[in-house]
Amino acid sequence: MAAFECTATVMGAASGSDHRFTFSMARDPAQVPADEVVEAFARHLYEDGHLQDPNAYELNTVIRKSEKRLILAIGHLRHPLDEDPFLTMIGY
């Protein structure tokens, strides 16, 4: 089974800076809905210990720019007592 490598840059208010992550998907990110690509990234963050739960986020907007092979996601990370906004760009 082929793996498709993606690179995500996350900008969040909590950290005050951006972070870059690399993760893999079993399916071609160009062929699945954009929110499923974000879901795969959230699973990666959970498995690496960056999220307390793989569903600890809420998406407000997901936009795919196919010609740029880019997905833009805007939402909130949910914590037990508050929420932090985030912006993520995923290249595939």
N, C-alpha and C positions, 0 to 999 in steps of 0.2 A: 504494500500500500504506500503510495507516495505521500509525502508530507509537504505542506505548503508553508513556507516561513513568512511571518508577518513581523513588522516592527511598529511598536506603539509608542507615541510620545504623549505623556500625560502632564497636563498643567493643572495644578490644584491650588486652592487658596490655603490649605493647611500647611503645605510644605514651603510655599513661597518661591518655588522654582519648578522646572520641568524635569521629568524622569523618562528615560528611554528603556523599553523592555522589548525582548524578542520572544516570540512564541510560535508554535506550530499548530496547524490545523490539518486534519485528515482530508477534509474536502476543500476544493478550490474556493478561496474567498470571493472570487469574482462571480461564482455561480450560486452562492447562498445569500439569503437576505442579509442586509447590513447589520440588523440587530443580532443575528446569530454569530456574526464575527465578533461583535462586542461581547456577547455571552461567552464565547470561547476565550477571549482575553480575560474576562472576569474569573473564569475557572482557573486560568493560568495564575492570576494574582492570588487567588485563594490557595492553590497548591503550593505556591512559593511563600505563603505566610503574610502577604501584604493586605489581604482582606480577611475579616473574621468569619465571613460566610460568602459562598459564591453568589448569593443573591442580595448582597448588601449594597445594592446600588439601584437607582431609578433613572431611567433614560427620559430626557425631555425631548431631544431631537437627535435623529441619526440621518446623515446625508451621505450618499455615495457619489463620488466623482469618478466614474468608470474610466474616462480618458486619462486621468491622473493616477489610477489604481490607488485611490485614497478613500477612506471612510472617516467622517467627522462625527463624533458623538459628544453631546452635551448632556449633563445630568447632575445627580447628587449621589455622593457616597453616604450611606446611612450608618451612623454610629449609634450606640445605645442611648446617648443623651442629645445628639444633635445631628446635623447634616452638613456636609462640605460640598460645595459645587466643584465640578471638574469639567475639563475639556480634553478630549482625547482625539488624536489623529492616528489612524492605523493605515500603514502602507502595506500593500501586498504585491 
